[in-house]
Amino acid sequence: MMRSLFSAVSGLKTHQTRMDVIGNNIANVNTEAFKASSVRFSELMYQTMSTASGGDASTGTGGVNAKQVGLGVSTASTMINITGAGSSETTGYPFDLKLSDSQTTNFFIVSDGTNTMFTRAGSFYVDGNGYLCMSSTGYTVQGWQVDKTTGEIHKDTVSPLQVMSPSNTTSAPEATTEAHVHGILDKEDTDVTGKDGYVMTLGFYDDLGYSYTAKFAVSTPKTTQGLGTGNNYFISLTDIIDSKGNSIVTKDENGNAIKDEAGKRKMLDSIWGDDGKQDDTNGPKGYYMKYDSNKGTFVSIGDGSNTTAGTKAVTAKSLKLSALGTQYTTNNADGTTQKSNFKDINVDFSTSTNVGHGGKSTLKVEKGTSVGKETGKKNGAMIGLAVDQSGKIYASYDNGNTELLGQIAVAQFANASGLEKIGDNCYQTTLNSGEFDGVGVAVDADGSKINSGQLEMSNVDLSGQFTDMIITQRGFQANSRVITVSDTLLEELINLKR
């Protein structure tokens, strides 16, 4: 009699445990990356009143089964559906990250400064010190750093990812070394045939990122001696100014101050066209050129001292800016000084043409090469951060640079369901999950990826939870009926004395 009471009590307890788990699942139906749990029951134990006996063939007696009475039920385990991915919620925030698994369940690695934990919740933000952190707890996200020597990811022991620091909020400037001339030069353009010529400007940078403008003039030569027949042109450098509009051609090649226009003209000639012949008595030096329709480009046609037309394309004329020396001296925070220097600029004419265009020229000179390679940049300020599908974090700067800052590493376990929930959407390792090696793996190693601007939702299935709740309620109700009936039987037994 008492056995049925205690068996029913154990049934009440286990069904209550199952109801507790269901209640927790439903409570977390909207919790980011929550993984639903389920309860498994097992028989508690059995009381054997008699053991089984074997049959006797000689007497024709059959065997007898053991007589056992069960003593209830217990909670065998709570299973976490950790491999079941939740749906995606699009947020658009770049540091909302969702793990999309291919073959293995992946986890972000986070730390509170002492303990390493693991999470599927990818709602991160950048804290006041520039570290990538969990938005709910402030735990720092762990990953790999960039090797300062190679600029590549160094897959060593994971450490906190500092995506914003004094060293990466700006991107280093770069001196301009390449330029190209493109567009149309029309011989009937009145600017080309006029006194001052057709004006072109080239914006460029020194190695500290200060900006300057070189001014050029394209005109018809005032003399045709030694230039041959055809459409001949002359290109000269007229000035170089800084960002405030002031000429920087103020010193000669020896560093002495230039006192007059003749001295400035001489310096400009040494920077550009020093290997050309002076166009007239007082004119500048420069490059004589002719458009060769057979070659499809401008060609150098001599220096005015001979009558032989050359055949070399004008593709590598140098703007010898190094002759200008230092323009600025910057004092660094560590007490050192840094001088701004120019690099010589190769000017490529190969993408320019000489055809009729209604008397209007479109010729331009721009920094960089004709195939799109950019050279010369100002000091860049960070304007954005992004995470790609492999977990690499990139910074973009307003000078066009993109720099790699680090990579988010992930953890994988032999038995992910063996991890222990510790709250705050985090897990820790157990003896049954396998240990974390401290290094982690790249998320794309098995074809998995990280989706930026998305979060993983809870994988709780409400229809399944409500069904389990009905079954649990009925199980609890049935066990309570066993107690009620057992009590009635005990009452009858007590009443036998009357």
C-alpha positions in Angstrom: 0.0 0.0 0.0 2.7 2.4 1.0 4.7 1.6 -2.2 2.0 3.1 -4.5 2.0 6.2 -2.4 5.7 6.8 -2.7 5.7 5.8 -6.4 3.1 8.4 -7.0 5.0 11.0 -5.0 8.1 10.3 -7.2 5.8 10.7 -10.2 4.6 14.1 -8.9 8.2 15.3 -8.4 9.5 14.2 -11.8 6.5 15.7 -13.6 7.0 18.9 -11.6 10.6 19.0 -12.7 9.5 18.5 -16.3 7.0 21.4 -15.8 9.7 23.6 -14.4 11.8 23.0 -17.6 8.8 23.6 -19.9 8.1 26.8 -18.0 11.7 28.0 -18.4 11.6 27.2 -22.1 8.4 29.2 -22.6 9.8 32.1 -20.5 12.8 32.2 -22.8 10.9 32.0 -26.1 12.2 35.4 -27.1 15.7 35.1 -25.5 18.5 35.6 -28.0 20.1 32.2 -29.0 18.3 30.4 -26.2 18.4 26.6 -26.5 15.4 24.6 -25.3 15.8 21.8 -22.8 13.7 18.6 -22.4 13.4 16.1 -19.5 13.9 12.4 -19.8 12.4 10.0 -17.2 13.8 6.6 -16.0 12.5 3.9 -13.7 13.6 4.5 -10.1 14.2 1.0 -8.8 12.4 -2.3 -8.3 11.7 -4.5 -5.2 12.1 -8.2 -6.1 9.8 -10.4 -4.1 11.0 -13.6 -5.8 13.6 -14.3 -8.4 13.0 -16.1 -11.6 13.4 -19.9 -11.8 14.2 -22.1 -14.7 12.0 -24.9 -16.1 12.6 -28.6 -15.4 12.4 -30.7 -18.6 12.4 -34.0 -16.7 9.3 -33.2 -14.7 7.7 -31.0 -17.3 7.6 -28.0 -15.0 7.9 -24.6 -16.6 10.0 -21.7 -15.4 8.6 -18.9 -13.2 9.4 -15.2 -13.9 10.7 -12.9 -11.2 8.1 -11.1 -9.1 9.0 -7.4 -9.0 7.3 -4.2 -8.0 8.5 -0.8 -9.2 9.1 1.9 -6.7 8.6 5.0 -8.9 10.3 7.2 -11.4 13.2 9.6 -11.4 14.6 12.4 -13.7 17.2 10.7 -15.9 18.5 13.8 -17.6 17.7 17.2 -19.0 18.8 17.4 -22.7 19.6 20.7 -24.3 18.7 21.0 -28.0 22.0 22.8 -28.6 22.4 21.8 -32.2 19.0 23.1 -33.2 19.6 26.6 -34.7 17.1 29.3 -34.0 15.6 31.5 -36.7 17.4 34.7 -37.9 16.4 38.1 -36.8 17.6 40.9 -39.0 18.8 44.0 -37.1 21.1 45.7 -39.5 23.6 46.5 -36.7 27.1 45.5 -37.9 28.1 43.9 -34.5 24.9 41.8 -34.3 26.4 38.5 -35.4 24.8 35.1 -36.1 26.6 31.8 -36.3 25.5 29.7 -39.3 26.8 26.2 -38.7 27.7 23.8 -41.5 28.9 20.6 -39.9 29.8 21.5 -36.3 28.1 23.6 -33.6 30.2 26.8 -33.1 30.4 29.1 -30.2 31.7 32.6 -29.7 34.5 32.8 -27.0 34.0 35.4 -24.3 35.8 36.2 -21.1 35.1 38.1 -17.9 38.8 38.7 -17.4 39.3 35.5 -15.4 37.1 32.8 -16.8 36.6 31.7 -20.4 33.0 31.1 -21.4 31.1 30.3 -24.6 27.9 31.7 -26.1 25.7 31.6 -29.2 24.4 35.1 -28.4 26.1 37.5 -30.8 24.8 40.8 -29.7 28.0 42.8 -29.3 29.1 46.4 -29.0 32.3 48.4 -28.7 32.9 49.6 -25.2 34.6 52.8 -24.0 38.1 51.2 -24.3 37.5 50.0 -27.8 37.0 46.3 -27.0 34.3 44.2 -28.6 32.0 43.0 -25.8 28.7 41.2 -25.1 26.0 43.8 -24.8 24.3 41.9 -22.0 27.2 41.2 -19.7 30.2 43.3 -20.9 32.3 40.1 -21.4 35.0 40.7 -24.0 34.9 38.8 -27.2 38.0 36.7 -27.9 39.9 36.2 -31.1 43.2 36.5 -33.0 45.3 39.6 -33.5 47.1 40.9 -36.5 50.8 40.3 -36.9 52.3 43.8 -37.1 55.1 42.5 -39.4 53.1 40.7 -42.0 49.7 42.4 -41.6 48.1 38.9 -41.5 46.1 37.1 -38.8 48.3 35.4 -36.3 46.4 32.3 -35.0 47.7 32.1 -31.5 46.0 31.9 -28.1 42.9 34.0 -28.2 42.8 37.4 -26.5 40.4 40.3 -26.3 39.7 42.1 -29.5 40.3 45.8 -29.3 38.8 47.1 -32.5 39.2 50.8 -31.6 42.5 52.1 -30.2 44.8 55.1 -30.7 46.8 53.0 -33.1 44.0 52.1 -35.5 41.6 55.1 -35.3 43.7 56.6 -38.1 45.3 55.1 -41.2 48.8 56.1 -42.3 49.1 58.6 -45.2 51.0 57.8 -48.4 53.0 60.0 -50.7 51.8 60.1 -54.4 54.2 58.3 -56.8 52.0 57.7 -59.9 49.8 59.9 -62.0 48.2 59.5 -65.4 46.8 61.8 -68.1 43.6 60.8 -69.7 40.9 62.3 -72.0 41.0 64.2 -75.3 43.3 67.0 -76.4 41.6 68.9 -79.3 44.0 71.0 -81.4 41.2 73.5 -82.1 40.6 74.2 -78.5 41.1 78.0 -78.0 42.7 77.3 -74.6 45.4 75.2 -76.2 46.1 77.8 -78.8 45.8 80.7 -76.4 48.4 82.6 -74.4 48.3 80.6 -71.2 47.5 77.2 -72.8 45.1 74.5 -71.6 45.4 74.2 -67.8 45.5 70.9 -66.0 45.9 70.4 -62.2 47.2 67.4 -60.3 46.3 66.9 -56.7 48.9 64.9 -54.8 50.2 64.2 -51.2 53.5 64.1 -49.4 54.4 61.3 -47.1 52.7 62.9 -44.1 49.4 63.3 -46.0 49.6 67.1 -46.7 47.9 67.9 -50.0 49.3 70.0 -52.8 48.3 70.9 -56.4 50.6 71.0 -59.4 49.5 73.2 -62.3 50.3 72.3 -65.9 49.8 74.1 -69.2 49.4 72.4 -72.6 49.9 74.7 -75.6 51.1 74.8 -79.2 54.9 75.4 -79.4 56.0 79.0 -80.2 58.6 77.4 -82.4 58.5 74.4 -84.7 62.3 74.0 -85.1 63.3 70.4 -84.9 59.7 69.2 -84.2 58.7 67.9 -87.6 55.3 68.1 -89.1 52.0 67.3 -87.5 50.1 68.4 -84.4 52.9 69.3 -82.0 52.3 70.3 -78.4 54.2 71.5 -75.4 53.4 70.8 -71.8 55.0 72.8 -68.9 54.7 73.0 -65.1 53.5 76.5 -64.1 53.4 76.2 -60.3 52.9 74.0 -57.2 50.7 75.3 -54.4 49.7 74.0 -51.0 46.2 73.5 -49.5 46.0 77.2 -48.7 46.8 78.3 -52.2 50.4 79.4 -51.5 53.2 78.5 -53.9 55.7 76.1 -52.3 58.4 76.8 -54.9 60.2 79.2 -52.7 63.7 77.6 -52.4 66.2 76.5 -55.0 67.9 73.1 -55.2 70.5 74.3 -52.7 67.9 75.3 -50.2 68.4 79.1 -50.7 65.4 81.4 -50.9 64.1 82.2 -54.4 64.1 86.0 -54.9 62.5 86.5 -58.3 60.3 84.9 -61.0 63.4 83.8 -62.9 64.6 81.8 -60.0 61.2 80.2 -59.5 61.1 79.4 -63.2 64.4 77.8 -63.0 63.3 75.6 -60.1 60.1 74.6 -61.9 62.2 73.7 -64.9 64.3 71.4 -62.7 61.3 69.7 -61.4 59.6 69.2 -64.8 61.0 69.1 -68.3 64.7 69.7 -67.4 65.6 67.5 -70.3 63.5 69.7 -72.7 64.6 72.8 -74.6 63.4 76.2 -73.6 60.4 77.0 -75.7 61.4 80.7 -76.3 63.7 83.2 -74.7 61.6 83.7 -71.6 59.4 80.6 -71.7 59.4 77.6 -69.4 61.0 74.2 -70.2 58.8 71.2 -70.7 58.1 68.3 -73.0 57.4 68.4 -76.7 55.0 65.8 -77.8 53.0 64.7 -80.9 50.1 62.3 -81.1 51.0 59.2 -83.1 47.8 57.7 -84.5 49.6 54.5 -85.4 50.7 54.0 -81.9 47.5 55.4 -80.3 49.4 57.6 -77.9 51.5 60.7 -77.6 55.2 60.3 -78.4 58.2 62.4 -77.4 59.3 64.2 -80.6 62.7 65.5 -79.6 64.0 68.3 -77.3 64.1 71.1 -79.9 67.8 70.7 -80.5 67.5 68.2 -83.4 65.2 67.5 -86.3 64.6 63.8 -85.7 61.1 62.9 -84.4 61.4 60.4 -81.7 59.2 57.2 -81.3 59.3 56.8 -77.6 55.8 57.0 -76.0 55.4 59.7 -73.4 54.5 57.3 -70.6 57.0 57.9 -67.8 57.9 61.5 -67.5 58.9 62.3 -64.0 57.7 65.1 -61.8 60.9 65.4 -59.7 59.2 66.7 -56.5 62.1 65.4 -54.3 63.9 68.6 -55.3 61.5 70.6 -53.1 62.8 69.0 -49.9 60.9 69.3 -46.6 57.8 71.4 -46.3 56.6 70.7 -42.8 58.0 69.3 -39.6 55.5 67.6 -37.3 56.2 67.2 -33.5 55.1 63.7 -32.3 53.6 63.0 -28.9 56.7 61.0 -27.9 58.9 64.0 -28.4 60.3 63.0 -31.8 59.9 65.0 -35.0 58.8 63.9 -38.4 59.5 65.7 -41.6 57.2 65.7 -44.6 58.9 64.5 -47.8 57.8 64.3 -51.5 58.2 61.4 -53.8 58.9 61.8 -57.5 55.8 61.2 -59.5 55.7 59.3 -62.8 53.2 60.8 -65.2 51.7 58.4 -67.7 50.3 59.9 -71.0 49.3 56.5 -72.6 45.6 56.9 -72.0 45.2 60.4 -73.5 44.2 61.0 -77.2 44.4 63.8 -79.8 41.1 63.9 -81.8 38.5 66.4 -82.7 36.0 67.0 -80.0 34.1 70.1 -81.1 36.9 72.4 -80.1 36.7 71.3 -76.4 39.5 69.4 -74.7 38.8 67.0 -71.8 42.4 66.3 -70.9 42.9 65.7 -67.1 45.8 64.5 -65.0 45.0 62.5 -61.8 46.9 60.7 -59.2 47.1 56.9 -59.5 47.7 54.7 -62.4 45.5 54.3 -65.5 44.5 50.8 -64.4 43.0 52.1 -61.2 45.9 51.6 -58.6 45.6 54.5 -56.1 48.8 56.1 -54.9 48.9 59.0 -52.5 46.5 59.4 -49.6 45.9 61.8 -46.7 45.9 60.7 -43.1 42.7 58.7 -42.8 40.1 58.8 -40.0 38.1 55.7 -39.2 34.6 55.9 -40.5 33.3 52.3 -40.2 33.8 48.8 -38.9 32.6 45.6 -40.5 32.8 41.9 -39.9 33.0 39.5 -42.8 31.7 35.9 -43.0 35.0 34.5 -41.8 34.9 36.7 -38.6 37.6 39.1 -39.8 37.1 42.6 -38.6 37.9 45.4 -41.0 38.1 49.2 -40.5 37.4 51.6 -43.3 38.9 55.1 -43.4 38.0 58.3 -45.1 41.2 58.2 -47.3 40.0 55.0 -49.0 42.1 52.6 -46.9 40.7 49.4 -45.5 42.7 47.7 -42.7 42.4 44.3 -41.0 42.1 44.6 -37.2 41.6 41.1 -36.0 39.5 37.9 -36.4 36.8 36.5 -34.2 37.7 32.9 -33.3 35.1 30.2 -32.4 35.1 27.1 -30.2 33.9 23.6 -31.2 33.4 20.7 -28.9 33.2 16.9 -29.3 29.9 16.9 -27.3 28.4 20.4 -27.4 25.3 19.2 -25.6 27.6 18.4 -22.6 28.3 22.1 -22.0 26.8 23.5 -18.8 24.5 26.5 -18.8 25.7 29.2 -16.4 23.2 31.9 -17.2 23.5 35.1 -19.2 23.3 33.1 -22.4 26.7 31.5 -21.6 28.1 28.0 -21.2 31.1 26.5 -19.6 32.9 23.3 -20.3 32.4 20.0 -18.3 34.1 16.7 -18.2 31.6 15.4 -20.8 31.8 18.3 -23.3 35.5 18.3 -23.9 38.0 21.0 -23.1 38.8 24.2 -24.9 42.4 24.4 -26.2 42.7 28.1 -25.8 43.3 28.7 -29.5 39.9 28.1 -31.2 39.2 27.6 -34.9 38.3 29.8 -37.8 34.5 29.7 -38.3 34.8 29.0 -42.0 37.1 26.0 -41.5 34.2 23.6 -42.1 32.1 25.9 -44.3 30.3 27.7 -41.4 30.0 31.4 -41.4 29.2 34.5 -39.4 26.3 36.7 -40.7 26.6 40.4 -39.7 23.5 42.4 -39.0 21.6 39.3 -37.8 20.9 37.6 -34.4 20.0 34.0 -33.7 16.6 33.7 -32.1 15.4 31.1 -29.5 14.8 27.6 -30.8 11.9 27.0 -28.5 8.9 25.5 -30.4 5.8 26.7 -28.7 3.5 24.1 -30.2 5.8 21.4 -28.9 6.1 23.0 -25.5 2.3 23.3 -25.2 1.9 19.7 -26.2 4.5 18.6 -23.6 2.7 20.8 -21.0 -0.6 19.0 -21.6 1.1 15.6 -21.3 2.9 16.7 -18.2 -0.3 18.0 -16.6 -2.1 14.7 -17.3 0.8 12.7 -15.9 0.8 14.9 -12.8 -2.9 14.5 -12.5 -2.8 10.7 -12.8 -0.1 10.4 -10.1 -2.2 12.6 -7.8 -5.1 10.2 -8.4 -2.9 7.3 -7.3 -2.3 9.0 -4.0 -6.1 9.7 -3.7 -7.0 6.1 -4.4 -4.2 4.8 -2.1 -5.5 7.1 0.7 -9.0 5.6 0.1 -7.7 2.1 0.5 -5.8 3.0 3.7 -9.1 4.5 5.0 -10.9 1.2 4.3 -8.1 -0.6 6.0 -8.4 1.6 9.1 -12.2 1.1 9.1 -11.9 -2.7 9.4 -11.6 -2.1 13.2 -15.1 -0.7 13.5 
